[in-house]
């Protein structure tokens, strides 16, 4: 393990938000804490409060500095942090923590002000880009004819900020190429968000006798969930097919109305936000995971479904073909094409046991290239300013994109051994997690008190230092 590091991760969105950027930051922070590093999150408050607190995310306690924020009126879940004095607030956190590196998660509000504060203190700053302008346009209130111009402006602004980073990353090669072309930046590193596949491992075979199509993510326009509902409505020969939608967003009411209009309201289930403890079971009981989105830079939810050993269907757009290998672990369909999505669903719903097993095994085989331990090691190096020339994850090697067909017996045997080991790890982790949750309430106040004392001591030491310096 690298020597213990202090890392500050400023985020424009963080748990309890459910989206790719928030989930990546949460899993990254959790992994770093488990490896013995000190992690501080800076993120908008999800209520009217602000300031530091101990929060439990990804199964571990971490320090989260919440910024006063306000709900964005035209968006169901997005919050807007107050910009007034934000640089000073972030600078204060950085002065107290004295991090080895600052890892911003977007160039928007919090990341932008964090860059200013970090540069003034001559700190190392890296960024991971999760932003697609398409994610912003629906809720911008701009007329549609202005969207292309607005996207050009957003990309130009992104380039102006991101060029100031000591290192710049994004989850896939396709996303890196897009960022370099659109934002006019160079040297973008493709590093998978990574996943601890053992958290979703199970021995439950994929079954289509009581089929469930699952979507997990924001219920927002660019996710194109309406395409999924329209495709399901066309499968009249499969009246038992259920749809589960996990997450929330601005399209929730419209999607409910569409389900009623299509006559499938009784088969579409809005599950809202779910806990980390519930999540593996939701993937485990589904038949197929569907991601119709047109703006995915990776899709952590699709990776989780693959780790659960489920076939995946995705739009042939942006970075989804990096995960969904057509005919191997699932199927691609042209973005927005309802009939083609219905056809892909039909293939899974009519597949025999052997074919479902093949798709499932290939999902497991591919997801092993996204091991989060490799991702964490690369970021540990980047935080210390080493390894920028060659860091990559195994999914960016040429062999990852080669056709699979059916795994040979030797690979299948090794994969089954890995699966058994991963299931054992998951069960032990769940047992330990339950015990930890039972103890958490007893220690939370004590830990928070210790953090407060530490902050006060750091402020006293900093004041003494400034007085000696000014003499």
N, C-alpha and C positions, 0 to 999 in steps of 0.2 A: 504494500500500500504506500502511496505517496505520503510524505509528511503531512501532518494535520494543517489544513488550509482554512482560512476565513474567507467566505465568499458572500457577496451581496447580489441578490437576484431581483432587480426591479421589473415589475410586470404591470401591464395595462389591464390584464385580466388574470385572475387566479381563483382557485377553489374558494367558495363553493361553485363558481362558474363551471359549466361543462362545455368545453370546446378544446380544440387541439392544442392551442397555445397554453391554456391554463393547465391542461392535463400533463403536457410536457414539463412545464415548470415544476409542477407538484411532484412528478416522478423523479425528475432530476434532483430536486432538493432532497427528497426522501432517500434516494440512493447515496447522495453525498453524505448525509447525516449518518446513515448506516455504516459508511466507510470511515467514520470518525472525524469528519470535517464539521466546522461551525458554519451554519448557513443562516443568513438573514434574508427574508423576503420583504420587499417593499411593494405594496399593492393597494388599490382602492378599497376602502371599507365597504362592506355589503350592507351597512346600516348607517346611522348618523354618528357613530362613534369614530374615534381616531386614536392613534398611538400604538405602542408595542404591546404584544400579547403572546402568550404561548398557545399555539394551535396544533392540533393533531391532524396531519395530512400524510397520506401514503403509509399509514401505520406507525408514524414516528412523530414525536414532538419537535416543533421547530419554532423559531422566533419570527413573527410576522409583524411588520410595522405598517399599520393600516393608515391610509390617507383619507381625509374627509372627502366624500364624494356625493354625487347626486344622480338620481335615476335619469337616464336619457328618455324623454317623453315618448319618442317614436319607436323605442326598442324595449322589449319586455324584460330583458335581463341585463343589458349593458348599463354600466355606471360611468359617470364622467367625473374624474377627480378634479378638485379645485386647483387651478394653476397658480393662484396667488400664493407666493411664498413657498412653492413646492421645491424649488432649487435649494433654498435654505434648509427646509425640513430634511431633504435627502442628504444634504451636506453634513448636517448634524449627525445623522446615523453613520455616515462614512467616517466622520472624525472619531466617533466612539468605537466603532468596530475595527477600523484600520484594516480593511480587507486586502488580501493578496490580489483580488481581481473583482471587477464588477461585470456581471453577465446580464445584459439587458435583453428583453424578450420581444421588443418591437421598437420602431422609431417614432411611435406616436406620442402620447402625452408623457407618461411616467419615464419611459426610456429616454426621451429627449432631454428632460430636466436632469435625469440621473447622469447622462453624458456630460452635461455642463458642470455638475457638481464634482464628478470624478476627475475631469480634466483639470479643474482648478487645484485638486489635491494630487495631481500627477499619478493617478492610479491606472492600472492596466484595465482596459475595457474591451470586452468582446460582445458580439451580438449574435443572436439567432433570429432569423427572420421567419415569422409565421404569417405575415400580412399579405393578403391578396386584395387589390382594390375592389374586386367584385364583391368581397365580403362587406364592403362599406356602402356601396352605391344604393342599395335598396332602401336604406334608412337615412340617406343624406338629404332627402326632400328636394333634390335637384330634379328638374325635368329630364326625361330619358335622353333627349337629344344632346344634353350637356355631359352625359356620362363619359363618352370617350375622351373629351377634353379634361374632365376632372381626373380620370385615371392617369392621364399623362402627367398632370400636375402632381398627383400623389406619388407616382413613381420617381419623378424628378426630385421631389422633396425627400423621398426615402434614400436616394443616391447621395444627396447632399449630407445627410446625417450618417449613413452607413459607411461612407468613405473615411470617416474619422476613427473607425474602430481599429484596434490592434489586430483583431482577427474577426472574420465574419463567416457564419455558418448558416446552413439551411438543411432540411432533412434528406433531400434526394438530389441526384445529379440533374434531373429535369428541372427541379425547383432552382438549383444553382444556376443553370443556363438561363432560365427565365429572369432571375434576379440580375444577372450580369448584363443581359441584353436590355431589359426594361429600365433598370436604375443606373445603368452605365457604371457599374462597379466591376472589380476584377478580383481574382483569387478567392472566390467563395468556396468554402469547404463543404462537401456533402457528407453529413454525419447523421445517420439514422437517429430518430428520437429514442430508439431502443425500447426493449420490453423485457420484463422478467416473465418469461413464458410459463414458469412453474406456477405462477399465481392463477393461471387459467386452465392448467392441465386437468384432464379428467379421463376416465375410462368409458364414458358413455358414448356409444356409437351414434353417428348421425342417422336419424330416422325420419322418414317422410310419411309414416302412416297417420300421424296427427301433425301436419306440417305447420311450422311457425316461421314467418319471414321477419327478421329483426332489423331495425335501424336504431342506431344510437348516435346522438349528437344534438347540435342546436336545431330547433325546428324553425329554421330561417329560409329565406327565399333561395339562396344559392345552393342549398342542399337538395332542392328539387324533389322533395318527398311526395309531391303531388303526382309525379311520374310513377312512383311506386304504387300509390293507391289506384291510379288509373289502370296500371298493368294488372294488378290483382283483380280488379273488377272484370277484366276481360277473360280471366280464367274461370269461366262458369262451370267447367268440368271438374273444378277443384273447390267445391263449396266449403270444405273443412279448413281451408287455408286461413290461418289467423295472421294478423300483422301486429307486432308490438313496436311501439315508438317510445324510446327512452330519451328523455331530455325535455327542454322547454324552449320557447322562443316566440318571436313575433308572428309566426304563421300558425300557432296552435288553434286559434278559433277558425281560421279559414280552412285548415285541414279537416277539422271536425265537420264543418259544413259540407266540404267536398265528399267526405265519407258518406254522409247522409244522402247527398245528391246521387252518388254512385250506387246506393243500396247496399253498402257493405259496413254500415255503422256498427252493427253488432259484432263484426269481426276485426275491427280496428281498435286497439287498446292503447291509450295514452298513459304511460306509466310515470311520466314526470321524472324528476331527479331520483336516482337510487344511490344507496351507500356503496362504498367499496366492498363491503362484506356481501352485498346482494349481487354484485355485478357478475362474478364468475358463474353463478347459477343461471343467470339470464342468458348468457351465451351458451351454456351447456344444454339448455332445453330447446334452443332454436334449431331449425333445420338448415337455414341458409341466412347469411348476413348480406344485406343489400345496402350499397352506398351509391346513390344516384347523383351525388354532388358534382358540380363542374369546377370547383375551386379548392381542391385538396392539395396541399403541399406534401402530405404523406398520408394521414388518416390513422391515428392511433387506435380508433375504434375498430377499423378493419384489421389491424395487427392483433388486437385482443381476440377478435373472432377467429383468426388463424391460429393463435396460440391455444384456443379452445378446441381446435381440430374441426372447424366448420368450413364448408364450402362458402365462397364469397363471390358476390356479383357486384360489379362496379361499372360506372360510366367510363368510357374510354376517353378520359380527359385528365389533363394535368398529370399528377404523379400516381394516380390509381393503377395504371398498367404496371407500375413497379411492384405492386403487391399482388394484384389480380392477374395471374398468368393464364390467359385465355385457353381453356381446355385442360389445364393442369390442376389448378386448385379452385377453379370456378370459371366465370365467364365475364367478358366485357360486352357492353352494348353501346351503340352510338348515343351520345348525350341527348336526353330529352325524347328518345324514341320509345314510346310506350309499347308498340307492338314487339319490338326486338327485346325489350326487357321482359315482357310476358313470355316470349319464346324461351329466354334463358331460365326464367323461373320454372317453366314447364319441364325443361330438361332435368332440373334437380328433383322436381316433384314426381317424375316418372322413372327416375334412375333406380336400378336394382341395388341390392345391398353391397355387391362388390364395387360398383361404380361410386357409390357414396363413400365407401371406405377409401377408395383411391383418391378422390378429391380431398378427403379429410387428411389422409397421410401426407399428401403434397402440401397442404397448408402448414402442417407441422414441420415438414422438411424445410420449407422456405423461411418460416419465421425464426428458425435457429440462426439465420444470418443477421438477425436484428438484436442480438444479445445485448442487454443494457450494460453489462459489465464492460464490454468493449467501448460503448458510448461514454461511460463514466471515465474510463481510463484516458480517452482522448481529451475530454474536457479538463481533467486534472492536469494534463500536460499543457493544454492551452492556457489555463489559469497561471501557470508558472512560466509561460513564454517559451516552451520547448515543443518540438514536434510539428510545427505548422506546415512543414514542407510536404509531408506525406500522410497525414492522418485520414483514415477513411474507415468505414465499417464494411463488413463482409458482403453486404447487399450491393455494394458498388463495384464488386469484382466481376469480370466478364462471365464467369461460370454461373453466376446467380440467375442470369436471364436465359440460359440455355433451356430448351424444351425438356420436360421431365417424362411425360407419358406415364409409365408405371414404374415405381421404384423397384430395383432388383431386390431379391430376397435378403441379401446381406445388409443392404441399407435399411430395409424394412425392419429387420431384426434389431439393428442398432437403434433405430427410431423407437421401437417398442420398449426397449430397455430404458432409453431416455425418458419416454413417457411415464413408465412405471416409477422411475426415480423422481420425476417432476411431480407426479401425483402425491408421492410420499412427502416431498418437501412442502407441497401446498397444505396437506393435512396438518403437518407439524406447525406450519406457520399460522394456520387458523387457530389451533389450540393455544399457541403462545399469544396470538393476538387477542383472544378472548380474555386470557389472564391479564394481559397488559391493560385492556380496556377497564377491567374491574379495579385495577390499581390506580388508574389515571386520575380519577376524581380526588383520591387521597393525597396525591403529590402535586397537583397542578398549582395550588395556592403557594406552596412552599417554593416551587421552582420560580414562580413569578416574582415572589419576594426576593429571591436571590438575584434575579436579573435586574430588578430595580436597584438593589444595593450595588451591583456591579456598575450599572450605568452612572449612579451617583459618584462612585469612586473614580470612574474614568473622567467624569466632568471635573472633579476636584484636581486630579492629576494634570489635566489639560490646562486648567486655569493657572496652576503653579508654574507649569512650563512656560506659558505665555508671559507671565510676570517676570520670570528669570530672563527670557529672551528679550523683553522690552527694556530691561535695565541698561 
